[in-house]
Every structure is written in structure tokens, then in C-alpha cells.
Amino acid sequence: MQTVSSHQAGSSLSVMQRLRALGPGIMMAAAAVGGSHLVASTKAGAIYGWQLAALILLVNLFKYPFFRAGVQYTAGTGETLVEGYARLGRPYLWLFVALSAVSGVINTAALTLFSASLLSYFVPFDLSLTVLSSIIVATCLVILIAGHYKALDTLSKVIMATLTCATLVAVTIAVGNPVAVEPNFNAPSIWSVAAIGFIVVTMGWMPAPIEISSITSVWLKRKAQSEPINAKAALFDFNVGYIGTALLAIVFLSLGALLLHGSGVELKQSGIGFSHQLVGLYAATIGEWSRYLIAVVAFFCIFGSTITVIDGYARVVSESQRLLREQTEAEAHSGIAQGWMMLISVLALAIVAFWTGALLTMLDFAMVAAFVTTPFFALLNYILVTKHRLPPEVTMSKAMRALAITGLVYLFGFLAVFVWWKWLM
């Protein structure tokens, strides 16, 4: 892959160039809008109304430089962030690959089970969650292995377009049919000790774990193998995907605020239970016909995350394996990423089939591990894009550096709050 030429970087983009550029950023959005949006954002609206809307936007703003770093570094150097971590030292790469492998399996298991439960809405006969999960995984693998990157690229655009349209329709309907607030209802305040746990978890994973930035850089490099990279086009694609996820978070928060806040309904604790509760409440509030509309929104939200997580984690783990073996791209086996896709999927299905009861514990472990390491990987991303001489179009500006430093203060501060809340309070 070549770095961006000055001609490419300096030229303006036509509408067709912008449309053709869409790919890795949209795939990142599809990976991000899973549980953090459907469950966390909607619950935020259901519990606290509109109080967390500004904070969600601020969190997305503070994390922006570190997710953007994946595009900057890859477009400017021709290398992925994973290769950048390897240049900083093997311990960083070992930490990254360990976190990615564990997170990949556990997140795939959770998203697969989540997708299977929502798929049951559209199956006219009873099937076990294990069978439905197998159908989900088999569908993902067929699309990824038979269609390769191009299939995922196309599917992600379809999923995000469908999800965005269906969610906007749902919110528009909800605006005209808001829930009746119970008399004497007092909304809980976000400025209380009781709210810390929910806010820390929600904000920590909004819009996604930081390792998604490395997945985006791997997808960008893969896309560049079939067409030249243009810095402006790559950043446009990233901005569309990232800003889209931030706005969708507010849209899902709106669903919770309009349909559930002040209703007196006790919210289910599990993500699966809450998603089914949301579908049922929507049907009860607006009409039975709307049950399938919100079910489609929920299913595409989670299925899109499932297929992109399988592909993304498999690619970064296979890339890490190549670098740990000190192999060139020509020396590495071309099917190694597909092998990791199969392995991650099989292990995820095994968890669904035999250890479903332990899945919440595994998810808690994965969440804590990812949350604790997020500030450090954000710092690594910042170091990578500031220590290398990059083309002007992808060089970090003074304003972006200031935002990044503010973001680092936020991330390490949130980590301190999380440690206090989780283990010291």
C-alpha cells in the first residue's frame, strides 16, 4: 500500500469519490452500534431522560482523535496501527493481541446470542437459541468467506442505511406518541453516587472499545489493496461513520426518553431481556403493527455488530500473529484471517451452547479489561500519529492535539473513577 501522494491529498473530492470512499468508516459504525447504542443509550434515556444527551456527545468528541488516529496513521504511513504497536515494542503487541483474542471471542458470543434472540421474532416456529445462534454464525461466515472484504463492505452500508432509516421512523412515531408519565414521578439525577456505575460503564464503551480503531486501520489497508488511498476520502469516510454513531446514540437515547422515561415500568437488567422489553413496550404504546419495525431496528443493530466484530477481530489477531512471527505480508498465509474467523466463531458458539450461564461473568471481565486498557491504547495512538512525519492532510493539527490531550485527561480520569467505584467504594 502506498502513502498518500501530494496530488491526491490536495485535490478536492467529487460526490462520486466521496461515495466510493465509504467503507471502513461505515464498517466501524456497524461494529459500534451494538449493545452500546441499542441497550446502553436507550437505557440512558429510559432512566435519566435527556440528562445524558450532552455527556454522550462530549464523550464521542473526546474519543474522536484516538479513533481518527487509525485512519491518519494508515493513510500516512501505509501501515496498520497493529504494525505501529509492534514498532513501539513487542510487549505492547502481546498485550494488544491477548486483549483482542479474548474480547473477540466473548463479544462474538454475546452478540451472537443477542442476534439469535431477536431473530426468533421472524422465525414462524420454535427453535432453540443454540440453533438460531448457529444460523447467525453460519450466515456471517458464508458472507465473509465467500464474499471476502467486498461483501462486508457492501453489507455494512446496507445495514447502516436500513438501521438509520428504521430508527428515524421509530423516533418520529415515538415523538407523536410519547409515554404517559406517572403522576409525582421524580427523575433520578445523574449527579449522584448511585448513578456512577451506570455512567462509567455507558460512557466507557461509547461509541466502542478503543481497539476498534486498529480494526478500522486494518480495513482501510485492505481497501487500499484494490484502490489507491486518498487522505481526504479516507477521513471523509471515517467522519461519516463516527459522526453517524454519535447521532445514532442520541436517537436511541430519544427512544428511551420518549417511550420509557417516567412510565413506571421496571427495566430488565440483561441486554437481551431489555431489547425484547423495548420491542414489547413499543408495540403496546404505538400499536402491534410497530412490533416488527422496532424488531428490525434491533436485529440489524446487533447483527451488523456481530458480522463486523467477527471479521475485524480475526483480521487484527492474524495481523498480530504475522508480526509476532516477524513475517512479511508475502510470507504470511493468505487464509490465516479466515482461520481466525472460524476459530472465534466456533469458540463463541461453544460458549453459547455450554456456558451461557457464565457469559455475563465473561462479559464483565472483557468489559473491565477493555475499559482499563482503553486510556493506554489511546495514548499509544496519540504517540503514533505525533511522532511520525505524516502527509499534511493527515497530520494532527494544534486544535486536534489539544482535543486529544483533553481526551486523555478524560479517559484516565474516568479510569480512576471506575477503579474507585469498582473496587474501593
C-alpha positions in Angstrom: 0.0 0.0 0.0 1.3 3.5 -0.8 1.1 6.6 1.3 -0.9 9.5 0.1 0.7 11.5 -2.7 0.6 15.3 -2.5 -1.6 15.4 -5.6 -4.1 13.0 -4.1 -4.1 14.8 -0.8 -4.5 18.3 -2.2 -7.2 17.6 -4.8 -10.9 18.2 -3.9 -13.3 15.3 -3.8 -16.2 14.9 -6.2 -19.5 13.4 -5.0 -18.7 10.1 -6.6 -15.2 10.0 -4.9 -16.9 10.6 -1.6 -19.4 7.8 -2.2 -16.7 5.4 -3.4 -14.6 6.2 -0.3 -17.3 4.9 2.1 -16.2 1.6 3.5 -14.0 1.2 6.7 -15.7 4.1 8.5 -19.2 2.6 7.8 -18.0 -0.8 8.9 -16.6 0.8 12.1 -20.1 2.3 12.7 -21.8 -1.1 12.2 -19.4 -2.6 14.8 -20.0 0.2 17.2 -23.8 0.5 17.3 -24.4 -2.8 19.1 -25.0 -3.0 22.8 -23.6 0.5 23.5 -26.4 2.0 21.4 -29.4 -0.3 21.5 -29.1 -1.1 25.2 -26.9 1.5 26.9 -28.1 4.6 25.0 -31.8 3.5 25.2 -31.5 2.7 28.9 -29.8 6.1 29.5 -32.9 7.8 28.0 -35.2 5.4 29.9 -33.7 6.0 33.3 -32.4 9.6 33.1 -34.4 11.1 30.3 -32.4 13.7 28.3 -29.9 14.4 31.1 -27.1 12.3 29.5 -27.5 13.6 25.9 -24.8 16.3 26.2 -22.5 13.9 28.0 -22.8 11.3 25.3 -21.9 13.9 22.7 -18.9 15.1 24.7 -17.6 11.5 25.2 -17.7 10.9 21.5 -15.9 14.2 21.0 -13.2 13.4 23.5 -12.5 10.0 21.9 -12.6 11.3 18.4 -8.8 11.9 18.0 -7.9 8.4 19.1 -10.3 6.6 16.7 -9.3 9.0 13.9 -5.7 8.0 14.6 -6.3 4.7 12.9 -7.1 6.4 9.6 -4.4 9.1 10.0 -1.6 6.5 10.7 -2.6 4.1 7.9 -3.2 6.7 5.3 0.0 8.5 6.1 2.4 5.5 6.6 0.8 2.6 4.7 0.9 0.6 7.9 -1.8 -0.5 10.3 -2.0 0.6 13.9 -1.1 -3.0 14.8 2.2 -2.6 12.9 2.6 0.7 14.8 2.2 -1.1 18.1 4.8 -3.6 17.0 7.3 -0.8 16.3 6.8 0.6 19.8 7.7 -2.8 21.3 6.6 -6.4 21.4 5.1 -6.1 25.0 2.6 -3.6 23.5 1.7 -6.1 20.7 1.4 -9.0 23.1 -1.0 -7.0 25.3 -3.0 -6.0 22.3 -3.3 -9.5 20.8 -4.2 -11.0 24.2 -7.0 -8.4 24.7 -8.2 -8.7 21.1 -8.4 -12.5 21.2 -10.3 -12.7 24.5 -12.6 -9.7 23.6 -13.2 -11.1 20.1 -14.5 -14.5 21.4 -16.6 -13.1 24.3 -18.1 -10.2 22.3 -18.9 -12.5 19.4 -20.6 -15.0 21.8 -22.7 -12.2 23.4 -23.6 -10.6 20.1 -24.5 -13.9 18.5 -26.8 -14.8 21.4 -28.3 -11.3 21.2 -28.9 -11.6 17.4 -30.3 -15.1 17.8 -32.9 -13.9 20.4 -34.0 -11.2 18.0 -34.1 -13.5 15.0 -36.7 -15.5 16.8 -39.2 -12.7 16.1 -39.0 -13.5 12.4 -39.0 -17.4 12.6 -42.5 -18.8 12.5 -41.7 -21.9 14.5 -39.8 -22.6 17.7 -36.0 -23.1 17.5 -33.5 -23.2 20.4 -31.2 -20.3 20.9 -28.3 -22.6 20.1 -29.8 -23.4 16.7 -30.6 -19.8 16.0 -27.1 -18.8 17.1 -25.6 -21.4 14.7 -27.7 -19.9 11.9 -26.4 -16.4 12.7 -22.8 -17.6 12.8 -23.1 -19.7 9.6 -24.6 -16.7 7.8 -21.8 -14.4 8.9 -19.1 -16.9 7.9 -20.6 -17.6 4.4 -20.8 -13.8 3.8 -17.3 -13.2 5.0 -15.5 -16.2 3.5 -17.4 -16.4 0.2 -17.6 -12.6 -0.3 -14.4 -11.5 1.5 -13.9 -7.8 2.2 -16.2 -6.5 -0.6 -19.2 -8.4 0.8 -18.7 -7.0 4.3 -18.2 -3.5 2.8 -21.5 -3.7 0.9 -23.4 -5.4 3.7 -22.3 -2.8 6.2 -23.6 0.1 4.0 -27.0 -1.7 3.6 -27.2 -2.4 7.3 -26.4 1.1 8.4 -28.7 2.6 5.8 -31.6 0.3 7.0 -30.8 0.9 10.6 -30.7 4.6 10.3 -33.9 4.9 8.3 -35.8 2.5 10.5 -34.6 4.1 13.7 -35.5 7.6 12.5 -39.0 6.4 11.6 -39.3 4.8 15.0 -38.3 8.0 16.8 -40.6 10.1 14.6 -43.5 7.9 15.6 -42.5 8.0 19.2 -42.5 11.8 19.2 -46.2 11.7 18.3 -46.9 9.0 20.8 -44.9 9.8 23.9 -45.3 7.7 27.0 -47.7 8.9 29.7 -45.5 10.0 32.7 -46.7 8.7 36.1 -48.0 11.3 38.5 -45.4 12.6 41.0 -42.6 11.0 39.0 -39.2 12.3 40.0 -36.4 11.6 37.6 -33.2 10.2 39.2 -30.3 12.6 39.0 -27.1 11.8 37.2 -25.2 13.8 39.9 -25.5 11.1 42.5 -23.3 8.2 43.7 -26.0 5.7 42.6 -25.6 6.9 39.0 -21.8 6.5 38.9 -21.7 2.8 38.0 -24.2 3.2 35.1 -22.5 6.3 33.7 -19.0 4.9 33.9 -19.9 1.7 32.0 -22.0 3.6 29.5 -19.5 6.3 28.8 -16.6 3.9 28.9 -17.9 1.9 26.0 -19.3 4.8 24.0 -19.1 4.6 21.0 -16.9 1.4 21.2 -13.8 -0.1 22.8 -10.7 1.7 21.6 -9.3 -1.4 19.8 -11.9 -0.7 17.1 -9.5 2.0 15.9 -7.0 -0.7 15.0 -9.6 -2.7 13.2 -10.6 0.3 11.2 -6.9 0.8 10.1 -6.7 -2.9 9.0 -9.9 -2.5 7.0 -8.5 0.7 5.4 -5.3 -1.1 4.4 -7.3 -3.9 3.0 -9.4 -1.5 1.0 -6.2 0.2 -0.3 -5.1 -3.1 -1.8 -7.7 -2.7 -4.5 -7.7 1.1 -5.0 -5.4 4.0 -4.1 -5.9 5.8 -0.8 -6.8 9.4 -0.8 -6.4 11.1 2.5 -9.4 13.3 2.2 -11.6 10.4 1.1 -10.4 8.2 4.0 -11.1 10.9 6.5 -14.4 11.7 5.0 -15.4 8.0 5.3 -14.3 7.9 8.9 -16.1 11.1 9.8 -19.4 9.9 8.2 -19.2 6.7 10.2 -18.0 8.2 13.5 -20.4 11.2 13.5 -23.2 8.8 12.4 -22.6 6.6 15.5 -22.7 9.7 17.8 -26.0 10.9 16.3 -27.5 7.4 16.4 -26.6 7.2 20.1 -28.8 10.3 20.7 -31.5 8.8 18.5 -31.6 5.7 20.7 -31.5 7.8 23.8 -34.6 9.6 22.4 -36.4 6.2 22.1 -35.8 5.5 25.8 -36.7 9.0 26.9 -39.9 9.1 24.8 -41.1 5.6 25.4 -39.9 4.5 28.8 -38.8 7.5 31.0 -41.3 8.1 33.7 -43.5 5.2 32.6 -43.1 3.3 35.9 -42.0 0.1 34.0 -39.2 -1.8 35.7 -36.4 -2.2 33.2 -34.9 -5.6 32.5 -31.2 -5.9 33.5 -29.9 -8.1 30.7 -29.3 -6.7 27.2 -31.4 -9.5 25.7 -34.2 -9.0 28.1 -34.2 -5.3 27.7 -34.3 -5.5 23.9 -37.4 -7.7 24.0 -38.9 -5.4 26.6 -38.3 -2.5 24.3 -40.0 -4.2 21.4 -43.0 -5.1 23.5 -43.4 -1.7 25.0 -43.1 -0.1 21.6 -45.9 -2.3 20.3 -48.0 -1.6 23.4 -47.5 2.2 23.1 -47.9 2.7 19.4 -49.6 -0.4 18.1 -49.0 -4.0 17.4 -48.0 -3.2 13.9 -44.9 -1.5 15.1 -43.5 -4.6 16.9 -41.7 -5.7 13.7 -40.4 -2.3 12.9 -38.5 -2.0 16.2 -37.5 -5.7 16.0 -35.9 -5.0 12.6 -34.1 -2.0 14.1 -32.8 -4.1 17.0 -31.9 -7.1 14.8 -29.9 -5.1 12.2 -28.2 -3.2 15.0 -26.9 -6.3 16.7 -26.3 -8.4 13.5 -24.3 -5.6 12.0 -22.1 -5.6 15.1 -21.8 -9.4 15.0 -20.5 -9.8 11.5 -18.1 -6.8 11.7 -16.7 -8.0 15.1 -16.0 -11.5 13.7 -14.2 -10.1 10.7 -12.4 -7.2 12.5 -11.1 -9.2 15.4 -10.0 -12.0 13.2 -8.0 -9.6 11.0 -6.2 -7.8 13.8 -5.3 -11.1 15.5 -4.0 -12.6 12.3 -2.0 -9.4 11.6 -0.6 -9.6 15.2 0.4 -13.2 14.6 2.2 -12.3 11.5 4.1 -9.5 13.2 5.0 -11.7 16.2 6.4 -14.3 13.9 8.3 -11.5 12.1 6.9 -12.5 8.7 6.4 -10.2 5.7 2.9 -10.0 4.2 4.1 -12.1 1.3 5.3 -14.9 3.7 2.1 -14.9 5.8 -0.6 -17.5 4.7 -3.4 -15.7 2.9 -6.1 -17.8 4.6 -4.9 -17.1 8.2 -7.6 -14.5 8.8 -10.3 -16.9 7.7 -8.9 -19.5 10.0 -9.2 -17.0 12.9 -12.8 -16.2 11.8 -13.7 -19.9 12.1 -11.9 -20.3 15.4 -13.5 -17.2 17.0 -16.9 -18.3 15.7 -16.6 -21.9 17.0 -15.4 -20.8 20.4 -18.3 -18.3 20.6 -20.8 -21.0 19.7 -19.3 -23.3 22.3 -19.9 -20.5 25.0 -23.5 -20.1 23.8 -24.1 -23.9 23.8 -22.4 -24.9 27.0 -21.5 -21.8 29.1 -24.4 -19.4 28.6 -24.8 -19.0 32.3 -21.2 -17.8 32.6 -21.5 -15.3 29.7 -22.4 -12.4 31.9 -19.3 -13.0 34.0 -17.1 -13.3 30.9 -18.6 -10.1 29.5 -17.9 -8.3 32.8 -14.3 -9.5 32.6 -14.0 -8.4 28.9 -15.5 -5.0 29.7 -13.2 -4.4 32.6 -10.1 -5.4 30.6 -11.1 -3.3 27.7 -12.0 -0.3 29.8 -8.8 -0.4 31.9 -6.6 -0.6 28.8 -8.5 2.0 26.7 -6.6 5.1 28.1 -3.3 3.4 27.4 -4.1 2.4 23.8 -5.5 5.9 23.3 -2.1 7.2 24.5 -0.3 4.8 22.1 -2.5 6.0 19.2 -1.6 9.6 20.1 2.1 8.8 20.2 2.0 7.0 16.8 0.4 9.9 15.0 2.5 12.6 16.6 6.0 11.0 16.4 5.8 10.1 12.7 6.1 12.6 9.9 2.8 12.3 8.1 1.4 14.0 4.9 -0.2 17.4 5.7 -3.7 16.1 5.1 -3.4 13.6 8.0 -1.0 15.5 10.3 -2.6 16.2 13.7 -3.3 19.9 14.0 -2.8 22.0 17.1 -6.5 22.1 17.8 -6.7 18.3 17.4 -3.7 17.9 19.7 -5.4 20.0 22.3 -8.6 17.9 22.0 -6.5 14.7 22.2 -4.8 15.9 25.5 -8.3 16.8 26.9 -9.5 13.3 25.8 -6.5 11.7 27.6 -7.3 13.6 30.8 -11.0 12.4 30.4 -10.0 8.8 29.8 -7.5 8.5 32.6 -9.9 10.4 34.9 -12.8 8.0 34.1 -10.4 5.1 34.7 -9.7 6.5 38.2 -13.4 6.9 38.9 -14.0 3.3 37.6 -11.4 1.9 39.8 -12.8 3.8 42.8 -16.4 2.6 42.0 -15.5 -1.0 41.2 -13.0 -1.8 43.9 -12.7 0.9 46.5 -16.2 2.4 47.1 
